Amino acid sequence: MGNIQKSSIILFCLIASSCGYELQDTSSLATKSGNVYIETADPYSSFYRALKRRIKLSGISLSESRALADTIIIINNDDFEDRVITVSSSNYPKEFEINLEVTWTLIHQNESIIESAQYKEEGDYSFNRNQILGKANESKFIKDSLAEKLVEKILLRMNEVL
């Protein structure tokens, strides 16, 4: 590797570190959070399943009991809303928008850290009434990806405050 390339890499690293740039990860969250309990009204929602799966993948231990948990995530609300964005000239929907809104609370060692935080994500897809099965799968994929995005935001926020 030439001197110019080495100098460029070193210069980039210096500039990136001097401006406060920091990679965000949740690797230290497992030690900060301890045992985590997730409280929800709907344990079958795609958001809850995504949150539970991501917590397990992060090496965070899940508690089956609220009393034994160090950290409690309360999902107050996780609702998807579908709405029509555009309609064809023959009055059939052409494009849908999917919104996921999550309201959550974080309690750590019996102290409320985050109270009723509200996060939103949205996505859209085109609709063709001749491809209903494929569009239903596309809708499910978008909902799952929106849930994953919000889970990532929540875990990053938890990592900041714990």
Contacts in CASP RR format, 6 or more apart in sequence:
PFRMAT RR
TARGET T0000
AUTHOR 0000-0000-0000
METHOD contacts of the structure
MODEL  1
MGNIQKSSIILFCLIASSCGYELQDTSSLATKSGNVYIETADPYSSFYRA
LKRRIKLSGISLSESRALADTIIIINNDDFEDRVITVSSSNYPKEFEINL
EVTWTLIHQNESIIESAQYKEEGDYSFNRNQILGKANESKFIKDSLAEKL
VEKILLRMNEVL
24 156 0 8 1.000
24 159 0 8 1.000
25 159 0 8 1.000
26 58 0 8 1.000
26 155 0 8 1.000
26 156 0 8 1.000
26 158 0 8 1.000
26 159 0 8 1.000
27 58 0 8 1.000
28 159 0 8 1.000
29 58 0 8 1.000
29 60 0 8 1.000
29 155 0 8 1.000
29 158 0 8 1.000
29 159 0 8 1.000
29 162 0 8 1.000
30 58 0 8 1.000
30 59 0 8 1.000
30 60 0 8 1.000
30 61 0 8 1.000
32 159 0 8 1.000
32 162 0 8 1.000
33 60 0 8 1.000
33 70 0 8 1.000
33 71 0 8 1.000
33 108 0 8 1.000
33 158 0 8 1.000
33 162 0 8 1.000
34 60 0 8 1.000
34 61 0 8 1.000
34 70 0 8 1.000
34 71 0 8 1.000
35 61 0 8 1.000
35 62 0 8 1.000
35 63 0 8 1.000
35 68 0 8 1.000
35 69 0 8 1.000
35 70 0 8 1.000
35 71 0 8 1.000
36 55 0 8 1.000
36 60 0 8 1.000
36 61 0 8 1.000
36 62 0 8 1.000
36 63 0 8 1.000
36 69 0 8 1.000
36 70 0 8 1.000
36 71 0 8 1.000
36 72 0 8 1.000
36 73 0 8 1.000
37 62 0 8 1.000
37 63 0 8 1.000
37 64 0 8 1.000
37 65 0 8 1.000
37 66 0 8 1.000
37 68 0 8 1.000
37 69 0 8 1.000
37 71 0 8 1.000
37 72 0 8 1.000
37 73 0 8 1.000
38 48 0 8 1.000
38 51 0 8 1.000
38 52 0 8 1.000
38 55 0 8 1.000
38 62 0 8 1.000
38 72 0 8 1.000
38 73 0 8 1.000
38 75 0 8 1.000
39 66 0 8 1.000
39 72 0 8 1.000
39 73 0 8 1.000
39 74 0 8 1.000
39 75 0 8 1.000
40 48 0 8 1.000
40 74 0 8 1.000
40 75 0 8 1.000
40 78 0 8 1.000
41 75 0 8 1.000
42 48 0 8 1.000
42 75 0 8 1.000
42 78 0 8 1.000
45 78 0 8 1.000
46 80 0 8 1.000
46 143 0 8 1.000
46 144 0 8 1.000
46 147 0 8 1.000
47 75 0 8 1.000
47 78 0 8 1.000
47 100 0 8 1.000
47 102 0 8 1.000
47 147 0 8 1.000
47 150 0 8 1.000
47 151 0 8 1.000
48 75 0 8 1.000
48 78 0 8 1.000
49 147 0 8 1.000
50 144 0 8 1.000
50 147 0 8 1.000
50 148 0 8 1.000
50 151 0 8 1.000
51 73 0 8 1.000
51 75 0 8 1.000
51 147 0 8 1.000
51 151 0 8 1.000
51 154 0 8 1.000
52 62 0 8 1.000
54 148 0 8 1.000
54 151 0 8 1.000
54 152 0 8 1.000
54 155 0 8 1.000
55 62 0 8 1.000
55 155 0 8 1.000
56 62 0 8 1.000
58 155 0 8 1.000
63 69 0 8 1.000
66 72 0 8 1.000
70 108 0 8 1.000
70 109 0 8 1.000
71 106 0 8 1.000
71 107 0 8 1.000
71 108 0 8 1.000
71 109 0 8 1.000
71 158 0 8 1.000
71 162 0 8 1.000
72 106 0 8 1.000
72 107 0 8 1.000
72 108 0 8 1.000
73 104 0 8 1.000
73 105 0 8 1.000
73 106 0 8 1.000
73 154 0 8 1.000
73 158 0 8 1.000
74 104 0 8 1.000
74 105 0 8 1.000
74 106 0 8 1.000
74 107 0 8 1.000
75 102 0 8 1.000
75 103 0 8 1.000
75 104 0 8 1.000
76 103 0 8 1.000
76 104 0 8 1.000
76 105 0 8 1.000
76 116 0 8 1.000
77 101 0 8 1.000
77 102 0 8 1.000
77 103 0 8 1.000
78 100 0 8 1.000
78 101 0 8 1.000
78 102 0 8 1.000
78 103 0 8 1.000
78 147 0 8 1.000
79 100 0 8 1.000
79 101 0 8 1.000
80 98 0 8 1.000
80 99 0 8 1.000
80 100 0 8 1.000
80 143 0 8 1.000
80 146 0 8 1.000
81 98 0 8 1.000
81 99 0 8 1.000
81 100 0 8 1.000
81 101 0 8 1.000
82 96 0 8 1.000
82 97 0 8 1.000
82 98 0 8 1.000
82 139 0 8 1.000
83 96 0 8 1.000
83 97 0 8 1.000
83 99 0 8 1.000
84 93 0 8 1.000
84 95 0 8 1.000
84 96 0 8 1.000
84 97 0 8 1.000
85 94 0 8 1.000
85 95 0 8 1.000
85 96 0 8 1.000
85 97 0 8 1.000
85 124 0 8 1.000
86 93 0 8 1.000
86 94 0 8 1.000
86 95 0 8 1.000
87 93 0 8 1.000
87 94 0 8 1.000
88 94 0 8 1.000
92 127 0 8 1.000
92 129 0 8 1.000
93 127 0 8 1.000
94 126 0 8 1.000
94 127 0 8 1.000
95 124 0 8 1.000
95 125 0 8 1.000
95 126 0 8 1.000
95 127 0 8 1.000
96 124 0 8 1.000
96 125 0 8 1.000
96 127 0 8 1.000
96 139 0 8 1.000
97 122 0 8 1.000
97 123 0 8 1.000
97 124 0 8 1.000
98 122 0 8 1.000
98 123 0 8 1.000
98 124 0 8 1.000
98 125 0 8 1.000
98 139 0 8 1.000
98 142 0 8 1.000
98 143 0 8 1.000
98 146 0 8 1.000
99 120 0 8 1.000
99 121 0 8 1.000
99 122 0 8 1.000
99 123 0 8 1.000
100 120 0 8 1.000
100 121 0 8 1.000
100 122 0 8 1.000
100 143 0 8 1.000
100 146 0 8 1.000
100 147 0 8 1.000
100 150 0 8 1.000
101 118 0 8 1.000
101 119 0 8 1.000
101 120 0 8 1.000
102 118 0 8 1.000
102 119 0 8 1.000
102 120 0 8 1.000
102 150 0 8 1.000
102 154 0 8 1.000
103 116 0 8 1.000
103 117 0 8 1.000
103 118 0 8 1.000
103 119 0 8 1.000
104 114 0 8 1.000
104 116 0 8 1.000
104 117 0 8 1.000
104 119 0 8 1.000
104 154 0 8 1.000
105 112 0 8 1.000
105 114 0 8 1.000
105 115 0 8 1.000
105 116 0 8 1.000
105 117 0 8 1.000
106 112 0 8 1.000
106 113 0 8 1.000
106 114 0 8 1.000
106 117 0 8 1.000
106 158 0 8 1.000
106 161 0 8 1.000
107 113 0 8 1.000
108 162 0 8 1.000
113 161 0 8 1.000
113 162 0 8 1.000
114 157 0 8 1.000
114 161 0 8 1.000
117 157 0 8 1.000
119 150 0 8 1.000
119 153 0 8 1.000
119 154 0 8 1.000
121 146 0 8 1.000
121 149 0 8 1.000
121 150 0 8 1.000
122 146 0 8 1.000
123 142 0 8 1.000
123 146 0 8 1.000
124 142 0 8 1.000
125 135 0 8 1.000
125 138 0 8 1.000
125 139 0 8 1.000
125 142 0 8 1.000
126 135 0 8 1.000
127 135 0 8 1.000
128 135 0 8 1.000
END
